[in-house]
Amino acid sequence: GFSGMENIQLFGNKFHQYLTLDAIFDNYIAPLEIYGIEASPDIVHNIKQKIDANRNIIQRNLINKDENIDFSEIEDEVNIDEGNPTFYIMLHQTLIALEQELISHPVIYANSTKRIRMFMACLTAMAPQYGVNIGYSEVFTSKDKIDDRIRNLESKFSKAKIAVAGNVYCLQEGISVNAIDSAIIIDPRSSGPAIIQI
């Protein structure tokens, strides 16, 4: 017995239709581009070597105000030998996008705190090799107060020429910062609503 507005008998014919795509073309809302990325086995191998070569720098980047994480404890997060090259491909392509100035203020989404911490530590350690100078880098988790997240994003993050924020399920709803120019999802997401919120 439910009738939606598509019920012509009840509501009549449409007299006008204006789609999201129309609004993008008319510059009323921000354009949206979705990229799927890939990388050759050679690139994946080279990234793995760079991570191995920068292990000490990555370890220093894993030390933060809340907790000290040992590289060896979460090395499985980047274990390509387990048949999961996604980490390497996303790392490389994020750095390439920053290098080519396609993006400058991405928010990176992962499915676990260990994984995002390792990703951000590797990203920061390897950025100089891509000619990228990251002015601000932070990992946000649900432990951080919402007000603190927003304040950091609106001040330090927004003011840096290149800034990167990583998070796990905490920068989806109720966060709107103009400086954010891209969302990078490094792990599979199966929830449509979660992707829309991102």
mmCIF file of the C-alpha atoms, coordinates in Angstrom:
data_MODEL
# 
_entry.id   MODEL 
# 
loop_
_atom_site.group_PDB 
_atom_site.id 
_atom_site.type_symbol 
_atom_site.label_atom_id 
_atom_site.label_alt_id 
_atom_site.label_comp_id 
_atom_site.label_asym_id 
_atom_site.label_entity_id 
_atom_site.label_seq_id 
_atom_site.pdbx_PDB_ins_code 
_atom_site.Cartn_x 
_atom_site.Cartn_y 
_atom_site.Cartn_z 
_atom_site.occupancy 
_atom_site.B_iso_or_equiv 
_atom_site.pdbx_formal_charge 
_atom_site.auth_seq_id 
_atom_site.auth_comp_id 
_atom_site.auth_asym_id 
_atom_site.auth_atom_id 
_atom_site.pdbx_PDB_model_num 
ATOM 1   C CA . GLY A 1 1   ? 0.000  0.000   0.000   1.00 0.00 ? 1   GLY A CA 1 
ATOM 2   C CA . PHE A 1 2   ? 3.008  2.343   -0.072  1.00 0.00 ? 2   PHE A CA 1 
ATOM 3   C CA . SER A 1 3   ? 2.952  5.047   -2.749  1.00 0.00 ? 3   SER A CA 1 
ATOM 4   C CA . GLY A 1 4   ? 6.088  6.963   -3.623  1.00 0.00 ? 4   GLY A CA 1 
ATOM 5   C CA . MET A 1 5   ? 6.274  10.042  -5.797  1.00 0.00 ? 5   MET A CA 1 
ATOM 6   C CA . GLU A 1 6   ? 6.860  7.827   -8.792  1.00 0.00 ? 6   GLU A CA 1 
ATOM 7   C CA . ASN A 1 7   ? 3.140  6.994   -8.642  1.00 0.00 ? 7   ASN A CA 1 
ATOM 8   C CA . ILE A 1 8   ? 1.877  8.948   -11.674 1.00 0.00 ? 8   ILE A CA 1 
ATOM 9   C CA . GLN A 1 9   ? -1.808 8.396   -10.844 1.00 0.00 ? 9   GLN A CA 1 
ATOM 10  C CA . LEU A 1 10  ? -1.380 10.027  -7.457  1.00 0.00 ? 10  LEU A CA 1 
ATOM 11  C CA . PHE A 1 11  ? 1.261  12.682  -8.179  1.00 0.00 ? 11  PHE A CA 1 
ATOM 12  C CA . GLY A 1 12  ? 1.050  13.199  -11.953 1.00 0.00 ? 12  GLY A CA 1 
ATOM 13  C CA . ASN A 1 13  ? 3.902  13.404  -14.454 1.00 0.00 ? 13  ASN A CA 1 
ATOM 14  C CA . LYS A 1 14  ? 7.260  14.984  -13.684 1.00 0.00 ? 14  LYS A CA 1 
ATOM 15  C CA . PHE A 1 15  ? 7.413  18.551  -14.915 1.00 0.00 ? 15  PHE A CA 1 
ATOM 16  C CA . HIS A 1 16  ? 11.135 18.971  -14.214 1.00 0.00 ? 16  HIS A CA 1 
ATOM 17  C CA . GLN A 1 17  ? 14.124 16.810  -13.354 1.00 0.00 ? 17  GLN A CA 1 
ATOM 18  C CA . TYR A 1 18  ? 17.495 18.072  -12.139 1.00 0.00 ? 18  TYR A CA 1 
ATOM 19  C CA . LEU A 1 19  ? 20.118 15.433  -11.420 1.00 0.00 ? 19  LEU A CA 1 
ATOM 20  C CA . THR A 1 20  ? 23.340 15.526  -9.387  1.00 0.00 ? 20  THR A CA 1 
ATOM 21  C CA . LEU A 1 21  ? 25.254 15.297  -12.666 1.00 0.00 ? 21  LEU A CA 1 
ATOM 22  C CA . ASP A 1 22  ? 23.439 18.415  -13.935 1.00 0.00 ? 22  ASP A CA 1 
ATOM 23  C CA . ALA A 1 23  ? 24.456 20.296  -10.774 1.00 0.00 ? 23  ALA A CA 1 
ATOM 24  C CA . ILE A 1 24  ? 28.096 19.253  -11.277 1.00 0.00 ? 24  ILE A CA 1 
ATOM 25  C CA . PHE A 1 25  ? 28.080 20.468  -14.889 1.00 0.00 ? 25  PHE A CA 1 
ATOM 26  C CA . ASP A 1 26  ? 26.478 23.750  -13.786 1.00 0.00 ? 26  ASP A CA 1 
ATOM 27  C CA . ASN A 1 27  ? 29.155 24.226  -11.074 1.00 0.00 ? 27  ASN A CA 1 
ATOM 28  C CA . TYR A 1 28  ? 26.604 24.301  -8.263  1.00 0.00 ? 28  TYR A CA 1 
ATOM 29  C CA . ILE A 1 29  ? 28.262 21.418  -6.418  1.00 0.00 ? 29  ILE A CA 1 
ATOM 30  C CA . ALA A 1 30  ? 31.810 20.096  -6.340  1.00 0.00 ? 30  ALA A CA 1 
ATOM 31  C CA . PRO A 1 31  ? 32.687 17.718  -9.156  1.00 0.00 ? 31  PRO A CA 1 
ATOM 32  C CA . LEU A 1 32  ? 33.172 14.088  -8.240  1.00 0.00 ? 32  LEU A CA 1 
ATOM 33  C CA . GLU A 1 33  ? 35.713 11.843  -9.895  1.00 0.00 ? 33  GLU A CA 1 
ATOM 34  C CA . ILE A 1 34  ? 36.188 8.200   -8.962  1.00 0.00 ? 34  ILE A CA 1 
ATOM 35  C CA . TYR A 1 35  ? 39.453 6.464   -9.817  1.00 0.00 ? 35  TYR A CA 1 
ATOM 36  C CA . GLY A 1 36  ? 40.197 2.782   -9.767  1.00 0.00 ? 36  GLY A CA 1 
ATOM 37  C CA . ILE A 1 37  ? 43.934 2.158   -9.725  1.00 0.00 ? 37  ILE A CA 1 
ATOM 38  C CA . GLU A 1 38  ? 46.291 -0.586  -10.714 1.00 0.00 ? 38  GLU A CA 1 
ATOM 39  C CA . ALA A 1 39  ? 50.018 -1.164  -10.736 1.00 0.00 ? 39  ALA A CA 1 
ATOM 40  C CA . SER A 1 40  ? 52.411 -3.583  -12.387 1.00 0.00 ? 40  SER A CA 1 
ATOM 41  C CA . PRO A 1 41  ? 54.230 -6.287  -10.413 1.00 0.00 ? 41  PRO A CA 1 
ATOM 42  C CA . ASP A 1 42  ? 57.463 -4.288  -10.910 1.00 0.00 ? 42  ASP A CA 1 
ATOM 43  C CA . ILE A 1 43  ? 56.005 -1.267  -9.112  1.00 0.00 ? 43  ILE A CA 1 
ATOM 44  C CA . VAL A 1 44  ? 54.790 -3.442  -6.242  1.00 0.00 ? 44  VAL A CA 1 
ATOM 45  C CA . HIS A 1 45  ? 58.259 -5.010  -5.953  1.00 0.00 ? 45  HIS A CA 1 
ATOM 46  C CA . ASN A 1 46  ? 59.961 -1.577  -5.972  1.00 0.00 ? 46  ASN A CA 1 
ATOM 47  C CA . ILE A 1 47  ? 57.638 -0.269  -3.245  1.00 0.00 ? 47  ILE A CA 1 
ATOM 48  C CA . LYS A 1 48  ? 58.371 -3.315  -1.111  1.00 0.00 ? 48  LYS A CA 1 
ATOM 49  C CA . GLN A 1 49  ? 62.107 -2.642  -1.475  1.00 0.00 ? 49  GLN A CA 1 
ATOM 50  C CA . LYS A 1 50  ? 61.625 1.020   -0.520  1.00 0.00 ? 50  LYS A CA 1 
ATOM 51  C CA . ILE A 1 51  ? 59.687 0.027   2.588   1.00 0.00 ? 51  ILE A CA 1 
ATOM 52  C CA . ASP A 1 52  ? 62.451 -2.397  3.563   1.00 0.00 ? 52  ASP A CA 1 
ATOM 53  C CA . ALA A 1 53  ? 65.109 0.291   2.968   1.00 0.00 ? 53  ALA A CA 1 
ATOM 54  C CA . ASN A 1 54  ? 63.198 2.859   5.036   1.00 0.00 ? 54  ASN A CA 1 
ATOM 55  C CA . ARG A 1 55  ? 62.324 0.546   7.907   1.00 0.00 ? 55  ARG A CA 1 
ATOM 56  C CA . ASN A 1 56  ? 64.073 2.700   10.548  1.00 0.00 ? 56  ASN A CA 1 
ATOM 57  C CA . ILE A 1 57  ? 62.367 5.907   9.374   1.00 0.00 ? 57  ILE A CA 1 
ATOM 58  C CA . ILE A 1 58  ? 59.015 4.146   9.292   1.00 0.00 ? 58  ILE A CA 1 
ATOM 59  C CA . GLN A 1 59  ? 59.595 2.924   12.842  1.00 0.00 ? 59  GLN A CA 1 
ATOM 60  C CA . ARG A 1 60  ? 60.237 6.504   13.993  1.00 0.00 ? 60  ARG A CA 1 
ATOM 61  C CA . ASN A 1 61  ? 57.002 7.581   12.316  1.00 0.00 ? 61  ASN A CA 1 
ATOM 62  C CA . LEU A 1 62  ? 55.119 4.872   14.205  1.00 0.00 ? 62  LEU A CA 1 
ATOM 63  C CA . ILE A 1 63  ? 55.985 6.527   17.500  1.00 0.00 ? 63  ILE A CA 1 
ATOM 64  C CA . ASN A 1 64  ? 53.218 8.950   18.407  1.00 0.00 ? 64  ASN A CA 1 
ATOM 65  C CA . LYS A 1 65  ? 51.622 10.736  21.330  1.00 0.00 ? 65  LYS A CA 1 
ATOM 66  C CA . ASP A 1 66  ? 49.251 7.901   22.251  1.00 0.00 ? 66  ASP A CA 1 
ATOM 67  C CA . GLU A 1 67  ? 51.150 4.694   21.767  1.00 0.00 ? 67  GLU A CA 1 
ATOM 68  C CA . ASN A 1 68  ? 54.421 3.367   20.445  1.00 0.00 ? 68  ASN A CA 1 
ATOM 69  C CA . ILE A 1 69  ? 54.004 0.720   17.793  1.00 0.00 ? 69  ILE A CA 1 
ATOM 70  C CA . ASP A 1 70  ? 56.825 -1.591  16.807  1.00 0.00 ? 70  ASP A CA 1 
ATOM 71  C CA . PHE A 1 71  ? 57.221 -2.210  13.072  1.00 0.00 ? 71  PHE A CA 1 
ATOM 72  C CA . SER A 1 72  ? 57.694 -5.934  13.621  1.00 0.00 ? 72  SER A CA 1 
ATOM 73  C CA . GLU A 1 73  ? 54.374 -6.180  15.490  1.00 0.00 ? 73  GLU A CA 1 
ATOM 74  C CA . ILE A 1 74  ? 52.377 -4.954  12.517  1.00 0.00 ? 74  ILE A CA 1 
ATOM 75  C CA . GLU A 1 75  ? 54.599 -6.044  9.657   1.00 0.00 ? 75  GLU A CA 1 
ATOM 76  C CA . ASP A 1 76  ? 51.843 -8.423  8.557   1.00 0.00 ? 76  ASP A CA 1 
ATOM 77  C CA . GLU A 1 77  ? 49.794 -5.350  7.601   1.00 0.00 ? 77  GLU A CA 1 
ATOM 78  C CA . VAL A 1 78  ? 52.111 -4.903  4.625   1.00 0.00 ? 78  VAL A CA 1 
ATOM 79  C CA . ASN A 1 79  ? 52.966 -8.534  3.980   1.00 0.00 ? 79  ASN A CA 1 
ATOM 80  C CA . ILE A 1 80  ? 52.857 -8.821  0.208   1.00 0.00 ? 80  ILE A CA 1 
ATOM 81  C CA . ASP A 1 81  ? 53.839 -12.472 0.453   1.00 0.00 ? 81  ASP A CA 1 
ATOM 82  C CA . GLU A 1 82  ? 50.312 -13.140 1.715   1.00 0.00 ? 82  GLU A CA 1 
ATOM 83  C CA . GLY A 1 83  ? 49.023 -12.187 -1.726  1.00 0.00 ? 83  GLY A CA 1 
ATOM 84  C CA . ASN A 1 84  ? 47.722 -8.752  -0.788  1.00 0.00 ? 84  ASN A CA 1 
ATOM 85  C CA . PRO A 1 85  ? 49.463 -6.087  -2.910  1.00 0.00 ? 85  PRO A CA 1 
ATOM 86  C CA . THR A 1 86  ? 46.760 -3.484  -2.259  1.00 0.00 ? 86  THR A CA 1 
ATOM 87  C CA . PHE A 1 87  ? 48.757 -1.720  0.436   1.00 0.00 ? 87  PHE A CA 1 
ATOM 88  C CA . TYR A 1 88  ? 51.717 -1.194  -1.898  1.00 0.00 ? 88  TYR A CA 1 
ATOM 89  C CA . ILE A 1 89  ? 49.631 -0.090  -4.860  1.00 0.00 ? 89  ILE A CA 1 
ATOM 90  C CA . MET A 1 90  ? 47.643 2.438   -2.809  1.00 0.00 ? 90  MET A CA 1 
ATOM 91  C CA . LEU A 1 91  ? 50.820 3.765   -1.204  1.00 0.00 ? 91  LEU A CA 1 
ATOM 92  C CA . HIS A 1 92  ? 52.513 4.275   -4.573  1.00 0.00 ? 92  HIS A CA 1 
ATOM 93  C CA . GLN A 1 93  ? 49.476 5.810   -6.275  1.00 0.00 ? 93  GLN A CA 1 
ATOM 94  C CA . THR A 1 94  ? 48.770 8.184   -3.370  1.00 0.00 ? 94  THR A CA 1 
ATOM 95  C CA . LEU A 1 95  ? 52.352 9.457   -3.541  1.00 0.00 ? 95  LEU A CA 1 
ATOM 96  C CA . ILE A 1 96  ? 52.135 9.782   -7.341  1.00 0.00 ? 96  ILE A CA 1 
ATOM 97  C CA . ALA A 1 97  ? 48.882 11.774  -7.046  1.00 0.00 ? 97  ALA A CA 1 
ATOM 98  C CA . LEU A 1 98  ? 50.519 14.080  -4.487  1.00 0.00 ? 98  LEU A CA 1 
ATOM 99  C CA . GLU A 1 99  ? 53.649 14.411  -6.633  1.00 0.00 ? 99  GLU A CA 1 
ATOM 100 C CA . GLN A 1 100 ? 51.629 15.301  -9.737  1.00 0.00 ? 100 GLN A CA 1 
ATOM 101 C CA . GLU A 1 101 ? 49.535 17.754  -7.686  1.00 0.00 ? 101 GLU A CA 1 
ATOM 102 C CA . LEU A 1 102 ? 46.302 15.961  -8.591  1.00 0.00 ? 102 LEU A CA 1 
ATOM 103 C CA . ILE A 1 103 ? 45.516 16.123  -4.861  1.00 0.00 ? 103 ILE A CA 1 
ATOM 104 C CA . SER A 1 104 ? 46.985 17.966  -1.891  1.00 0.00 ? 104 SER A CA 1 
ATOM 105 C CA . HIS A 1 105 ? 44.680 17.296  1.080   1.00 0.00 ? 105 HIS A CA 1 
ATOM 106 C CA . PRO A 1 106 ? 43.475 13.680  1.055   1.00 0.00 ? 106 PRO A CA 1 
ATOM 107 C CA . VAL A 1 107 ? 41.711 11.828  3.830   1.00 0.00 ? 107 VAL A CA 1 
ATOM 108 C CA . ILE A 1 108 ? 42.679 8.157   3.813   1.00 0.00 ? 108 ILE A CA 1 
ATOM 109 C CA . TYR A 1 109 ? 40.299 5.449   5.036   1.00 0.00 ? 109 TYR A CA 1 
ATOM 110 C CA . ALA A 1 110 ? 41.409 2.036   6.317   1.00 0.00 ? 110 ALA A CA 1 
ATOM 111 C CA . ASN A 1 111 ? 39.662 -0.814  8.108   1.00 0.00 ? 111 ASN A CA 1 
ATOM 112 C CA . SER A 1 112 ? 42.019 -1.102  11.080  1.00 0.00 ? 112 SER A CA 1 
ATOM 113 C CA . THR A 1 113 ? 44.066 1.231   13.256  1.00 0.00 ? 113 THR A CA 1 
ATOM 114 C CA . LYS A 1 114 ? 47.224 -0.850  12.757  1.00 0.00 ? 114 LYS A CA 1 
ATOM 115 C CA . ARG A 1 115 ? 46.848 -0.699  8.993   1.00 0.00 ? 115 ARG A CA 1 
ATOM 116 C CA . ILE A 1 116 ? 46.293 3.070   8.797   1.00 0.00 ? 116 ILE A CA 1 
ATOM 117 C CA . ARG A 1 117 ? 49.169 3.732   11.192  1.00 0.00 ? 117 ARG A CA 1 
ATOM 118 C CA . MET A 1 118 ? 51.495 1.621   9.057   1.00 0.00 ? 118 MET A CA 1 
ATOM 119 C CA . PHE A 1 119 ? 50.214 3.231   5.839   1.00 0.00 ? 119 PHE A CA 1 
ATOM 120 C CA . MET A 1 120 ? 50.727 6.768   7.156   1.00 0.00 ? 120 MET A CA 1 
ATOM 121 C CA . ALA A 1 121 ? 54.181 5.909   8.546   1.00 0.00 ? 121 ALA A CA 1 
ATOM 122 C CA . CYS A 1 122 ? 55.250 4.470   5.175   1.00 0.00 ? 122 CYS A CA 1 
ATOM 123 C CA . LEU A 1 123 ? 53.695 7.400   3.298   1.00 0.00 ? 123 LEU A CA 1 
ATOM 124 C CA . THR A 1 124 ? 55.575 9.959   5.402   1.00 0.00 ? 124 THR A CA 1 
ATOM 125 C CA . ALA A 1 125 ? 58.863 8.041   5.208   1.00 0.00 ? 125 ALA A CA 1 
ATOM 126 C CA . MET A 1 126 ? 58.742 7.604   1.432   1.00 0.00 ? 126 MET A CA 1 
ATOM 127 C CA . ALA A 1 127 ? 57.318 11.005  0.447   1.00 0.00 ? 127 ALA A CA 1 
ATOM 128 C CA . PRO A 1 128 ? 60.756 12.653  -0.047  1.00 0.00 ? 128 PRO A CA 1 
ATOM 129 C CA . GLN A 1 129 ? 61.681 9.976   -2.611  1.00 0.00 ? 129 GLN A CA 1 
ATOM 130 C CA . TYR A 1 130 ? 58.681 11.126  -4.668  1.00 0.00 ? 130 TYR A CA 1 
ATOM 131 C CA . GLY A 1 131 ? 59.570 14.797  -4.239  1.00 0.00 ? 131 GLY A CA 1 
ATOM 132 C CA . VAL A 1 132 ? 56.608 15.316  -1.917  1.00 0.00 ? 132 VAL A CA 1 
ATOM 133 C CA . ASN A 1 133 ? 56.886 17.482  1.189   1.00 0.00 ? 133 ASN A CA 1 
ATOM 134 C CA . ILE A 1 134 ? 54.051 16.572  3.562   1.00 0.00 ? 134 ILE A CA 1 
ATOM 135 C CA . GLY A 1 135 ? 53.479 19.550  5.849   1.00 0.00 ? 135 GLY A CA 1 
ATOM 136 C CA . TYR A 1 136 ? 50.925 17.881  8.110   1.00 0.00 ? 136 TYR A CA 1 
ATOM 137 C CA . SER A 1 137 ? 50.195 14.234  8.786   1.00 0.00 ? 137 SER A CA 1 
ATOM 138 C CA . GLU A 1 138 ? 47.867 12.804  11.424  1.00 0.00 ? 138 GLU A CA 1 
ATOM 139 C CA . VAL A 1 139 ? 45.963 9.631   12.181  1.00 0.00 ? 139 VAL A CA 1 
ATOM 140 C CA . PHE A 1 140 ? 42.530 10.092  13.716  1.00 0.00 ? 140 PHE A CA 1 
ATOM 141 C CA . THR A 1 141 ? 40.768 7.322   15.607  1.00 0.00 ? 141 THR A CA 1 
ATOM 142 C CA . SER A 1 142 ? 37.537 7.083   17.557  1.00 0.00 ? 142 SER A CA 1 
ATOM 143 C CA . LYS A 1 143 ? 39.570 7.847   20.704  1.00 0.00 ? 143 LYS A CA 1 
ATOM 144 C CA . ASP A 1 144 ? 40.016 11.437  19.507  1.00 0.00 ? 144 ASP A CA 1 
ATOM 145 C CA . LYS A 1 145 ? 37.297 13.893  20.502  1.00 0.00 ? 145 LYS A CA 1 
ATOM 146 C CA . ILE A 1 146 ? 35.195 15.132  17.589  1.00 0.00 ? 146 ILE A CA 1 
ATOM 147 C CA . ASP A 1 147 ? 35.960 18.769  18.449  1.00 0.00 ? 147 ASP A CA 1 
ATOM 148 C CA . ASP A 1 148 ? 39.700 18.032  18.371  1.00 0.00 ? 148 ASP A CA 1 
ATOM 149 C CA . ARG A 1 149 ? 39.424 16.328  14.975  1.00 0.00 ? 149 ARG A CA 1 
ATOM 150 C CA . ILE A 1 150 ? 37.532 19.263  13.463  1.00 0.00 ? 150 ILE A CA 1 
ATOM 151 C CA . ARG A 1 151 ? 39.876 21.832  15.025  1.00 0.00 ? 151 ARG A CA 1 
ATOM 152 C CA . ASN A 1 152 ? 42.963 20.039  13.642  1.00 0.00 ? 152 ASN A CA 1 
ATOM 153 C CA . LEU A 1 153 ? 41.429 19.654  10.198  1.00 0.00 ? 153 LEU A CA 1 
ATOM 154 C CA . GLU A 1 154 ? 40.297 23.274  10.016  1.00 0.00 ? 154 GLU A CA 1 
ATOM 155 C CA . SER A 1 155 ? 43.607 24.700  11.248  1.00 0.00 ? 155 SER A CA 1 
ATOM 156 C CA . LYS A 1 156 ? 46.806 22.657  10.850  1.00 0.00 ? 156 LYS A CA 1 
ATOM 157 C CA . PHE A 1 157 ? 45.509 20.394  8.074   1.00 0.00 ? 157 PHE A CA 1 
ATOM 158 C CA . SER A 1 158 ? 43.922 23.205  6.046   1.00 0.00 ? 158 SER A CA 1 
ATOM 159 C CA . LYS A 1 159 ? 46.870 25.592  6.369   1.00 0.00 ? 159 LYS A CA 1 
ATOM 160 C CA . ALA A 1 160 ? 49.550 23.129  5.204   1.00 0.00 ? 160 ALA A CA 1 
ATOM 161 C CA . LYS A 1 161 ? 50.377 23.122  1.498   1.00 0.00 ? 161 LYS A CA 1 
ATOM 162 C CA . ILE A 1 162 ? 50.248 19.316  1.494   1.00 0.00 ? 162 ILE A CA 1 
ATOM 163 C CA . ALA A 1 163 ? 48.433 17.561  4.318   1.00 0.00 ? 163 ALA A CA 1 
ATOM 164 C CA . VAL A 1 164 ? 47.349 13.972  4.822   1.00 0.00 ? 164 VAL A CA 1 
ATOM 165 C CA . ALA A 1 165 ? 44.861 12.621  7.367   1.00 0.00 ? 165 ALA A CA 1 
ATOM 166 C CA . GLY A 1 166 ? 44.348 8.938   8.008   1.00 0.00 ? 166 GLY A CA 1 
ATOM 167 C CA . ASN A 1 167 ? 41.484 7.424   9.935   1.00 0.00 ? 167 ASN A CA 1 
ATOM 168 C CA . VAL A 1 168 ? 39.440 4.389   10.810  1.00 0.00 ? 168 VAL A CA 1 
ATOM 169 C CA . TYR A 1 169 ? 35.664 4.897   10.795  1.00 0.00 ? 169 TYR A CA 1 
ATOM 170 C CA . CYS A 1 170 ? 35.743 8.341   12.351  1.00 0.00 ? 170 CYS A CA 1 
ATOM 171 C CA . LEU A 1 171 ? 35.787 10.985  9.595   1.00 0.00 ? 171 LEU A CA 1 
ATOM 172 C CA . GLN A 1 172 ? 32.604 10.024  7.807   1.00 0.00 ? 172 GLN A CA 1 
ATOM 173 C CA . GLU A 1 173 ? 29.564 11.693  9.319   1.00 0.00 ? 173 GLU A CA 1 
ATOM 174 C CA . GLY A 1 174 ? 29.321 15.316  10.399  1.00 0.00 ? 174 GLY A CA 1 
ATOM 175 C CA . ILE A 1 175 ? 32.746 16.384  9.129   1.00 0.00 ? 175 ILE A CA 1 
ATOM 176 C CA . SER A 1 176 ? 32.904 19.032  6.425   1.00 0.00 ? 176 SER A CA 1 
ATOM 177 C CA . VAL A 1 177 ? 36.243 20.728  5.774   1.00 0.00 ? 177 VAL A CA 1 
ATOM 178 C CA . ASN A 1 178 ? 36.712 22.707  2.568   1.00 0.00 ? 178 ASN A CA 1 
ATOM 179 C CA . ALA A 1 179 ? 40.429 21.914  2.306   1.00 0.00 ? 179 ALA A CA 1 
ATOM 180 C CA . ILE A 1 180 ? 39.770 18.170  1.868   1.00 0.00 ? 180 ILE A CA 1 
ATOM 181 C CA . ASP A 1 181 ? 40.071 17.487  -1.854  1.00 0.00 ? 181 ASP A CA 1 
ATOM 182 C CA . SER A 1 182 ? 40.002 13.702  -1.988  1.00 0.00 ? 182 SER A CA 1 
ATOM 183 C CA . ALA A 1 183 ? 39.061 10.521  -0.172  1.00 0.00 ? 183 ALA A CA 1 
ATOM 184 C CA . ILE A 1 184 ? 41.313 7.501   -0.575  1.00 0.00 ? 184 ILE A CA 1 
ATOM 185 C CA . ILE A 1 185 ? 39.945 4.108   0.449   1.00 0.00 ? 185 ILE A CA 1 
ATOM 186 C CA . ILE A 1 186 ? 42.831 1.661   0.882   1.00 0.00 ? 186 ILE A CA 1 
ATOM 187 C CA . ASP A 1 187 ? 40.754 -1.302  2.061   1.00 0.00 ? 187 ASP A CA 1 
ATOM 188 C CA . PRO A 1 188 ? 37.632 -2.897  0.588   1.00 0.00 ? 188 PRO A CA 1 
ATOM 189 C CA . ARG A 1 189 ? 34.303 -1.453  1.741   1.00 0.00 ? 189 ARG A CA 1 
ATOM 190 C CA . SER A 1 190 ? 31.087 -3.425  1.315   1.00 0.00 ? 190 SER A CA 1 
ATOM 191 C CA . SER A 1 191 ? 28.677 -0.907  2.851   1.00 0.00 ? 191 SER A CA 1 
ATOM 192 C CA . GLY A 1 192 ? 27.063 1.444   0.344   1.00 0.00 ? 192 GLY A CA 1 
ATOM 193 C CA . PRO A 1 193 ? 25.947 3.957   3.008   1.00 0.00 ? 193 PRO A CA 1 
ATOM 194 C CA . ALA A 1 194 ? 29.496 4.059   4.466   1.00 0.00 ? 194 ALA A CA 1 
ATOM 195 C CA . ILE A 1 195 ? 30.940 4.871   1.039   1.00 0.00 ? 195 ILE A CA 1 
ATOM 196 C CA . ILE A 1 196 ? 28.323 7.598   0.526   1.00 0.00 ? 196 ILE A CA 1 
ATOM 197 C CA . GLN A 1 197 ? 29.209 9.097   3.923   1.00 0.00 ? 197 GLN A CA 1 
ATOM 198 C CA . ILE A 1 198 ? 32.888 9.065   2.976   1.00 0.00 ? 198 ILE A CA 1 
# 
